[in-house]
Amino acid sequence: MVYREIIPRLVRLFEENREAPHLLDYCEKRIRSDDHIEDIMDGDVAKSAVRRMREKYDEARLTHPELMDGSFCLIEGYDGITLFQRKADSMWPLMVTVANIHPSLRGTLGVGTYLVAAHTAPTGSVAAQAIFLQFFNRELEALADGTLVTLADGKK
């Protein structure tokens, strides 16, 4: 089993693209159509998630005015693939994609999409459960609660 934390990678994405705000605030700046969905971020669920993140950020700024907004809307994917034409050899990857960045970056592995975990254990096994219960869910809870990170240049 392999697990790579997502929070440090999101911090790196934010640090590397702070000077290119059009990549990180794509959802705020793009042209939308009122009568149909053109992007995953046009859906009600995504809009609601972004609104909740904005409210938490605005609330946190009351006590920490130095905070910079680094909100990310994440899409998780977890599915298995059969290797070598044998069912006994399968791999289960857990992928995370940042939805609220420019679409040209979303699918780029290591930039907008990350391989967070991979295991070869059967579905429902202790190893598979550990990925979610001990690692991934804890990171998602920390992100949902709002994670304060100090960047390399000392900014929060």
Sequence and secondary structure as in RCSB ss.txt:
>XXXX:A:sequence
MVYREIIPRLVRLFEENREAPHLLDYCEKRIRSDDHIEDIMDGDVAKSAVRRMREKYDEARLTHPELMDGSFCLI
EGYDGITLFQRKADSMWPLMVTVANIHPSLRGTLGVGTYLVAAHTAPTGSVAAQAIFLQFFNRELEALADGTLVT
LADGKK
>XXXX:A:secstr
 EE  SHHHHHHHHHHHTT HHHHSHHHHS   SSS  SGGGSHHHHHHHHHHHHHHHHHHHH TT       EE
EEE  EE TT TTSEEEEEEEEETTS HHHHTSBTTTEEEEEEE S TTSHHHHHIIIIIIHHHHHHHHH     
 TTS  
